């Protein structure tokens, strides 16, 4: 039984200005949501850190969640997308190179499946 797919994405050597740009990061995450036909529940939550630091965004999805964190001082952006329904792979490498100037993009994809050998137990 498949419980969904989770993507952990790290974009490195990005343009620091792109990582500080709250509106740009909002547009990037909105593009992910739109192109994967995901469904946002409520309003996305965003925080811009002071002193030209990065941003953090969180989308609650009917399919689960999308989180984004940027570190302009390191040139890094991280994303975590978990979908409980099957979705095609999003072209993370191409999009993050184009939109953030990322030189390296690492995508780890995990299939969420319960361990068949581990008996379920209730916790009280």
N, C-alpha and C positions, 0 to 999 in steps of 0.2 A: 504494500500500500504506500503510495507516494503522498506525502503531506505538503509537498511544494518544493520550490527551488529557492535557494538563497545565493545571492551574488555579493562577494566582498571585493571591492575595487579600490585600487590605490593608483592615483595618477601622480607621477613625480616629475620634477624639473618643469613645473608649470609657470606660466607668467604670473608673478606675484600680484599685479594689478587686477588680473582676471579673478584671482582668488579673494580679493578684497571687495569685489563688486557685488554687492547684495542683489541688485536688480538682475545682473547677469547670471548669478547662481540660481535665482528664482526662475529665470527663463530656461536655464539648462534643466532643472528638475521638472518644470512643467513640460518640457519636451520629452523627457523620459516617460512621464506619466501618459502623455498623449500618444506617443509612438508605440507604447506597449498596451494601450487601451486599458489603463488602470483607472480606478475610481476612488477619488479623494473623498474622505469622510471629514466634514468640517473644514476649518481653515488651516492651512499649513502654518506651522510655528517656525519663526526665524529669529535669530539673534545675531546682531553685528557686534563683535568685540571692539573695545576702544583701542585707540592708539594705532590705527591702521592695521589692526590684526584681522583675523579671518571671520568667517561666518559659520553658523550652524543652522541647518534646516531639518525639519522633521515633518513628514507627511503620513498621516494615518490613512491607510487604504482599506477598502473593503476586502482587498486581497492580502493585506497585512501592513507593511510599512516601507518607507524610503527615508533614509537618513543621509545627510551630507555634512561633512566637516572640512573646512579649509584651513591651511596653515601657510599663509603667504611668506612668513619668515623662513620656511623650509621648502617652499615651492611644491607643496603636497596638498592634494585633495583626496578625501576618502568617501566612499559611498557604500551603503549597505541597503540592498533591496531584497525583501523576502516576499515571495508570492505563493499563496497556497493553491493557486491554479496554474496549470501549465502555461508558459509564455515562451515565445521564441527568444533566443539570445539577442540582446540589444548590442549594437556595434560600439561598445564602450571605447575600444582603442581608437577607432576613427573619429568618433564624436569628441572625445576628450582631447585628442591632438588638435582638432580643428577649433574647438571652443575655448580650451584652456591653455593651448600651446604645450601640452604635455609631451615630453620626450620619451617617457616610459610609462606604460599602463599595464598593471598586473590585474588580472581578473581571476578570481577563484570562485568556482561554482560548486555548490553543494546540493545534492538531492536529499531532502528531509524525509527519512523513512524510519519508522520505529524499529527498534531492534527486535527481531523475531525471537531471539534466544533469551531475551530478558523478560521475565514474567511481570505483568503489571501489578502494581501494589498501590494501595491507598495510603495516604499519609494523614494522620490525625493530629 
